[in-house]
Amino acid sequence: MQLQSSILDFLRDLRANNTREWFAANKDRYLVQKAAFEDFVTAFLFELGEIDERLRGLEAKSCIFRIHRDTRFSHNKDPYKTNMGASFSPNGKKIQSPGYYLHCEPETIFFGGGIYMPEKDALAAIRKEIGEFGDDVQAILDHPDFKSFYGAPSGNVLEQELRLKKPPKGFDASHKHVELLKLTSFVATRSFSDKQALSKNFLAELRHGAEILKPFNDMLEFAIKGEKN
């Protein structure tokens, strides 16, 4: 199963014509590309289910985000997203659980996972895990396979944009893993060129990335729930 180039073609055209009138006139074309993306996500879910048993039985429709934007509180009033994306966790596209994410947009294609902006209790639990077992957490991030797949220049071992300026309450600035403790999101990402994403090897690359990310997600799951997968 390959990602279809027609999906990216449609998204390019949508980016250049992001109006309700254009979308209505191209609704049939959208539905064809939506189905093609759903087919790819279904194929990837099969691969994920072999890696992470939490995800077995998930359906693509529960993982794929809608293309309509919520513009109520945004200065950007474009009515449609210019990407197709899917989040894979036990709750489908609900992100408050460690999982995986696929973002398909022309010139901006990436895969990753972890947990984005965890809620207060989950964040506290993750920080407690890092505080007590930071060496083990860092060992996952420093594994050669992890650094090779998610490291620069193609990715980020951990996104650094969402972080505190000072150590969180209860942790000293001298803590060995203080930079990990400052994070408010725990997400690793890997970018792909359009050419790479449209190759016959893309699905295998995504599976490889998920296999590498699994121990990190297991750590997050254990920290939050006290359960090992």
C-alpha positions in Angstrom: 0.0 0.0 0.0 1.4 3.4 -1.0 0.4 6.9 -0.2 -1.3 8.3 -3.4 0.2 11.3 -5.0 -3.3 12.5 -5.8 -3.9 13.2 -2.1 -1.0 15.7 -2.1 -2.2 17.2 -5.4 -5.7 17.8 -3.9 -4.2 19.4 -0.8 -2.0 21.7 -2.9 -5.1 22.8 -4.8 -7.0 23.3 -1.6 -4.2 25.4 -0.1 -4.5 27.7 -3.2 -8.3 27.8 -3.1 -9.3 27.6 0.6 -12.9 28.7 0.2 -16.2 27.0 0.8 -17.2 27.6 -2.8 -14.2 25.9 -4.2 -14.5 23.0 -1.8 -18.2 22.5 -2.7 -17.3 22.4 -6.4 -14.6 19.8 -5.7 -16.5 17.8 -3.1 -16.4 14.6 -5.2 -12.7 14.9 -5.7 -12.2 15.4 -1.9 -14.2 12.3 -1.1 -12.1 10.2 -3.4 -8.9 11.4 -1.8 -10.4 11.1 1.7 -11.1 7.4 0.9 -7.5 6.9 -0.4 -6.1 8.3 2.8 -8.4 6.2 4.8 -7.1 3.1 2.9 -3.5 4.0 3.7 -4.4 4.6 7.4 -6.1 1.2 7.5 -3.0 -0.4 6.2 -0.8 1.4 8.7 -3.2 0.4 11.5 -2.6 -3.2 10.7 1.2 -2.7 11.0 0.7 -0.8 14.3 -1.5 -3.5 15.7 1.4 -6.0 15.3 3.7 -3.6 17.2 1.4 -2.2 19.9 -1.4 -4.4 21.1 -3.3 -1.4 22.6 -4.2 -0.4 19.0 -5.6 -3.7 17.8 -9.2 -3.3 16.6 -8.9 0.5 16.0 -10.7 1.7 12.8 -9.3 4.3 10.5 -12.4 6.5 10.9 -11.8 6.8 14.6 -8.2 8.0 14.0 -8.5 10.5 11.1 -9.1 14.2 11.8 -11.8 16.1 10.0 -10.7 18.5 7.3 -13.0 21.3 8.5 -11.3 23.8 10.7 -12.8 25.3 13.9 -12.4 29.0 13.2 -14.4 30.4 16.2 -11.3 31.4 18.2 -8.8 31.7 15.4 -7.5 34.8 13.5 -7.1 32.4 10.5 -10.6 32.1 9.1 -9.7 29.6 6.3 -12.5 27.0 6.5 -10.4 23.9 5.7 -7.1 22.3 6.9 -4.5 21.8 4.2 -3.4 18.5 5.5 -4.8 15.0 6.2 -3.8 13.7 9.6 -4.4 10.8 11.9 -3.7 10.1 15.5 -3.3 6.5 16.8 -3.9 5.8 20.5 -6.2 3.5 22.4 -8.7 6.3 22.1 -8.2 6.9 18.4 -7.6 10.6 17.7 -8.0 11.6 21.3 -4.5 12.7 22.2 -4.5 12.3 26.0 -2.8 9.0 25.8 0.6 8.0 24.5 0.4 7.1 20.8 1.5 7.9 17.3 0.7 10.7 14.7 0.8 11.0 11.0 0.6 14.4 9.2 0.3 14.5 5.4 0.6 17.9 3.8 2.6 18.9 0.7 6.1 19.7 1.7 5.2 19.1 5.4 5.0 15.4 6.0 5.9 14.0 9.3 5.4 11.0 11.7 5.9 10.9 15.4 4.5 10.1 18.7 4.5 10.3 22.5 2.0 12.6 24.3 1.2 16.2 23.4 0.5 18.6 26.2 -0.6 16.0 28.8 -3.1 17.1 31.4 -2.0 18.1 34.9 -2.0 14.7 36.6 -0.4 12.9 33.7 2.3 15.5 33.4 3.0 15.2 37.1 3.3 11.5 36.8 5.7 11.7 33.8 7.8 14.2 35.7 7.9 11.9 38.7 9.1 9.0 36.5 11.8 11.3 35.1 12.7 12.5 38.5 13.2 9.0 39.8 14.3 7.1 36.7 15.7 9.8 34.5 18.7 7.7 33.4 16.3 5.0 32.1 14.3 7.5 30.2 17.4 9.2 28.7 18.7 5.7 27.7 15.6 5.3 25.5 16.2 8.6 23.8 19.9 8.0 23.4 19.5 4.6 21.8 21.3 4.6 18.5 18.1 3.6 16.6 16.1 6.3 18.2 18.6 9.0 17.5 19.1 7.8 14.0 15.4 7.8 13.1 14.2 10.8 15.1 17.4 12.8 15.3 18.5 15.9 13.3 18.5 16.9 10.5 15.3 14.9 9.7 13.5 15.1 13.0 13.5 15.9 16.7 14.3 13.4 19.4 12.0 15.5 21.6 10.3 18.7 20.5 11.7 21.5 22.6 9.3 24.4 21.8 6.9 23.6 24.7 8.9 23.9 27.9 9.2 25.8 31.1 11.9 28.4 31.5 12.6 27.2 35.1 12.4 23.7 36.7 8.8 22.7 37.7 7.8 23.0 41.3 9.4 20.3 43.5 12.5 19.9 41.3 15.9 21.5 41.7 17.7 23.3 38.9 20.7 21.0 39.6 18.7 17.8 38.8 20.6 15.7 36.3 17.6 15.6 34.0 16.3 19.1 34.6 15.9 19.8 30.8 13.6 16.8 30.5 11.7 17.9 33.5 11.1 21.4 32.0 9.2 19.9 29.0 5.4 20.2 28.9 5.0 17.9 25.9 6.8 14.7 25.1 6.8 14.2 21.4 9.4 12.8 19.0 9.0 13.5 15.2 10.5 12.6 11.9 10.0 14.5 8.6 9.8 13.1 5.1 10.0 14.7 1.7 7.1 14.3 -0.6 9.2 11.9 -2.7 10.0 9.7 0.3 6.3 9.7 1.4 5.2 8.6 -2.1 7.7 5.8 -2.3 6.8 2.1 -1.9 8.9 2.0 1.2 7.0 4.7 3.2 4.7 2.3 5.0 7.7 0.2 6.1 9.5 3.3 7.3 6.5 4.3 9.4 6.3 0.8 10.9 10.1 1.1 11.7 9.5 4.4 13.3 6.7 3.0 15.4 8.8 0.1 16.5 11.5 2.5 17.7 9.0 4.7 19.5 7.2 1.9 21.3 9.6 1.8 24.3 9.1 5.5 24.8 5.4 5.2 24.7 5.5 2.2 27.1 7.5 4.4 29.5 4.9 7.2 29.3 2.0 4.7 29.7 3.7 3.1 32.7 4.3 6.5 34.3 0.7 7.6 33.8 -1.1 4.4 34.5 1.4 2.1 36.2 0.9 -0.5 33.5 3.5 -2.0 31.3 2.6 -3.0 27.7 
